[in-house]
């Protein structure tokens, strides 16, 4: 008779415990995509593209995700980390151009993967 009673108490304790936020399986990909957008924002402007296209893409990502403040801060921090990662560059170089090409490919692949696996 005691076993069912203890099972009920254990279940009640588990149900009363505060829920932990569970990271969505696509979250690491979105964080990486935000970082790529930050890198592209810096590099593409460095290499002659003027404007805020890549910051705009980040804003679209934030608008579509509508994250809570903590998650928004993580996504913005990833964007900023990507932007700052090339802070030592003062002019467009062949390696900067190659980085742009790699980030464009990686960003496209991530976007396709996330949309196909987790999209509605």
N, C-alpha and C positions, 0 to 999 in steps of 0.2 A: 504494500500500500504506500510505502514511503516514496518509492521510485516515481510514480506519477506526480506526487506532490512536489518533489524536487524539480521535476521536469517543468511543471507549471511555473514555479518560482524562477527557474533559469530563463524560461521564455519571457516572463514578465520583465526581468531585469534587462534582457537583451532588447526588448521592445521599448523600454523606458530610456535606454541609453541614447544620448544624442547621436543623430545620424552623421556619419563622416561623409564629407564630400568625396564622391568617386569621380576620378578623372575619366573623361570620355576617352575612348580608345584612339580617337583622331587628334587629341590635344597635342601630343608631341609634334605631329605633322603641322598643325596650325602654328605652334610656336616657332618651328623652323621656317615656315612660310613667312611669318612676320619678320624674322631675322633677315631673310633673303630680301624682302621688300625694303628694309632699312638699308641694306648694302646697296641695292640697286638705286635707291634714292640718292645716295652719296655718289656712287660711281658714275651713273648716267649723267648727272649734272657736272661732275668733274670732266667727263669726256664730251661735253658740248651740248647735251640735252638740257634745255632750260625748262623749269617748271616743277610742278608738284605731282606729276602723274603717279609716282610710286607711293608717295604719302597719301594721295587720293585712294589708291588701291587698298592701302592699310585702313583708311577710314571706312571704305566699303566693307572690308572684312569685319571691322568692329561693329558696323551697323547691322550686318547680317547675323552676326553671332549674338548681339545684344548681351554681352557678358556682365556678370555681377562685378562690382568694383575690384575685388581681388583678382579675378581672372583678367579683367581689362588691364590692370596694372602689370600682370605677367606678360600679356601680349605686347603692350607698349614697351616694356623693358626689353623684350626680344627685338622689336623693331629698332630701338635705340642702340642696342648692342651691335646689331648689324651695321647701323650707320656709323658708329664710332670705330668699328673694327678697321676701317680704312682711313682713319684720321691722319695718318702719317703721309698719305699721298697728297701731293700739291699740284700734280699735273697728270694728265692722262698718259699712261704708259701701255706698252703691249701687254704687260701682265694685268693691268686694270681692265683692258679690253677683253682679255681671256676670262678674267673673273666674271665680267658682265655676261659673257656667253654661257659660262658654266652655271651661273645663278639663274639665268633665264631658262635653261633646260631643266634644272632641278626644280624651280618654281612651277613650271608647266607640268612636270611629272607629279609633283606633290598635289597640285590642284586637281589634276585628273584623277589621281588615286583617291583622294579624300572624297571627291564628288561621286565617283563610281562606287566606292565602298560604303559610304555613309550618307549620301544624298537622298533626298526624298524621292 
